Amino acid sequence: MRMLERLGKRIIAFHETVGEMLVLLGQMLWFFREIPRNIQNIFTQMAIVGYETLPIATVMAFFVGMVLALQTGAELQKYGTQNIIGGIVGLSMVRELGPVMTSFLVAGRAGSAMAAEIGVMKVYEEIDALKTLDINPVRYLAMPRLIACLICVPALVIYADFVGILGGALVSHLHPKIFISYSTYYDSMKGALKLKEIGAGLIKATVFGGLISLVACYTGFKTTGGARGIAQSTTRAVVLSFMLILVADYFLTRILL
């Protein structure tokens, strides 16, 4: 009976969380009409999510592309088919690795910061102070972060795709066991990449960006319990973002194939 009771409580808590997140998402979308009033706040969040993430995104994408080309090229070379490595690296980066790895990076860096910042404001009653000043916390705090993620995550994915493909090209040309020319690499990639693949990657990036901001803001608003609660909310935001990104990636891949 105790196990059934615990299971029932978990199921109820799960549905409550989903419902609360959907309500928050609806409020964030409703306040899109207030974008002109919050443009400065939106630009600030875009700088945090996008510009400040560029250095680590560059390193991540470059070495992911290099490792992908190295491992794939070493196997293809055994069968004399290393000429197609450009298409494999390009498709892997654009359709899967670019959106997922970049979203993980944004969730771990910017998403955790969002959850911590809002959590601090919740614990120290700054959000209540906003309400007393007739400032809606969702409009002032959550909506700009959603806009920033919807814009910056796809932009970061495009950049990461380019850097990863460049890293793959360098390894494919310079590694003695693979060695193909840049033109061969480019022709292979050009033949494999179509607008459909690029569009699918950008759709994934947009959805992942929305999930990151939604989870970060929700966990921030639900923070309680002082410094320990802030740490728990930050961890919860990152873990939940990772899980939702992977789940959404599967269903989006099924839909977009």
N, C-alpha and C positions, 0 to 999 in steps of 0.2 A: 504493500500500500504506500509506503514511504517513497519507493522508487517511482510509482505512478504519480504520486503527488508532486515530486520533484520534476518529473517529465512534463506534467501539466503546467507547472509554473514556468518552466523554460519555454514551452510552446507559447504560452500567453505573453511572456516577456519578449519573445522574438517578434510576435505579431504587433505588440505595442511599439517596439523599436522601428519596425518597417513602417507602421502607420505614422509615427512621429517624423520619420525622415521624409516620407512623402508629403506630409503637411509642410515641413520646412522647405522642401523643394518647390512646392506650389507657391509659397510666400516669396521665395527668392525670384521665381519667374514673374510673379505679379509685380514686383518692384523694379523690373526691367524698365518700366515707364519712368522711373526716377533716375535713369542713367545720366541725363544732363546735369542734374544736381550733384552727382557724386563722381564726376569725371576725374577730379584730382585724386580721390581715393582709389579709383580704379587704376589709374596710371601708377600709383605707388605700389599697388599689389602686383601689377604686371612687371614692374622692375624686380620685385622680390621673386616672383615665380619664374620669370623668363630670363632677364639679364643676369641676375646673380647665379643662375643655374648653368649658364653657358660654359664656364671653365670645366666643371666636373663632367658636364654632358659631352664636351669635346673629348676628354680623356676616355670616358666610358665607351663612346661610339667608335672612336678610332681603334681601340684595342679589341673591341668586340668584332669589328670588321676584319682586323688582322688575324685574330684567332680563327674566325670562321673560314677565311680564305686558306689559312695554313692547314687546318684539319681537313677541309673539303678537298683542297688541291692535292694533298698527300695521297688521299685515297683515289682521286680521279686519275692521278698520274700513273697508277698501277695499270690502268686500262687504256691509257693514252687518250683520255677524254678531258684533259685539263682545260681545253679551249672553252668549255662551257662554264667555267668557274665564275665568270662575270655575271651571268644570268642567275646562278645559284645565290651568290652573295647579294645581288641586287634585290631579288625576290624575298630572300630571308630578312633583309633589313627593312624593306618597305612594308611587307605584309605582317611581319611578326615581331622581330627583335627590336626594330626601331620604336614602334608604339609601346610595346610592353616594357622594355628596359627603361625607356625614357620616363614612362609613367611611374615605374617603381622609384626612379630617381627623384622625381618631383614629389611623390608621396612621402618618401623618406626625408627629404630636405624641406620643401615648402609646406607640405601637408602637416607635418609634425609641428612646424613653427606656427601655422594657423591655429591648430588645436591648442597649443600651449598659450598663445597670446589671448585667445578668446577665453580659455580656461582661467587664466590669471584674472581677467576682467570679471568673470563670473564669481570666482571665489572672493575677490576683494570688493564685490558689490559695485563695480564700475558700470556694469550693464544696468543695474537698478537705477544708477544715477542718470544714465542715458534716458531711461524711461521717464524719470521725473522731469527731464528737460524736453519731453515730448519728441524724442528721437527714437525711431523704431530700430532696435538692434539688428533685425534682419536686413533692413535697408542699408544701415550704416556699416555693418560688419560683414554680413554673409554675402549679400548680392555682389559687391565689388570683387570679392574673392572668387565667386563663381564666374563672373565675366572674365577675370584675369586668367583663370585656368582654361576656360573655353577658347580663349585666343592664344595663350602662350604655349600650352601643351602641344597643339598641332604644329605651331611654328617651331618648337624645339624638336619635334619628331622629324620635320623636314630637314632641319639642320643636322640632326643625328644621322639620318639616312645618308645624307651627302658625305659626312665625315666618315661613316662606316664603310661606304662604298670606296672612298678614297683610300682608306687603310687597307682594304682588301686588294685594291689595285697595286699598291706598293709591294705588298707581300707576294702577289702573283707574279710581278715582274722581277723582283729582286731575289726571291728565293731560288737557289740553284736547282732544286728538285722539281719545281713547278714551272718556272720561267715561261711566261707568255708575254707578248707585247701589249702595250697599253691599248693599241687599236683593236686587238683581238678581244681583250677584256671588255672594252667599250661596246664592240659589235655584239658580243654575247649578251651583255646587259641590255642593250637597246632592243634586241630581239625578244627578250623575255619580259621586260617591263612594259606594261600597257597602262592606259589611263585608269582602267578598272582596278588594277592592283594599287596604284597610287591613291585613288579615291577611297579604297577599302581601308588603307592604313590611316588616312586622315579621319575617316569616320570613327575608327577605333580610338584614335587619339582624342577626338572631341568628347566621346562618351567617357573615356577614362578620366579626362580632365574634370568633367562634371562630377563624376563619382568621388574624385579626390577632394574637391572643394566641399561637396555635400557632407561627406563623412567627417572631414576635419571640423567643419562648422558645427555639425550636430554634436560630436563628442565634446567640443569646447563649451557649447551651451549647456551640456548635461554635467559638467564638471562640479564635483563637490569634494569637501574634505581637505582643504588646504594644499600644502606643497605635495603631499603624497598623492592626493587626488589628481593634481595637475600632471604628475608623472604618469599615472595610470591612464589618464585620458590621452596623453600624447602617444603612449605605446599602443593603446587601443585603436587610435586613429590610423596609425601606420599599418598595423596588422590587418585591420578590417579593410583598409584600402587595397592592400595586396590581394586579399582573398576575393574582393569584389572585382578587381581588375582581371584576375584569372578566370573567374566565373563568366564575366561579361565577354572576355576574349573568346571563350569557347562558343558561346551562343552567337556572337557577332561573326565568327568565322563560319559557322554553319549557315548563317543567313547570307553572308556575302560571297560564299564560294560560287 
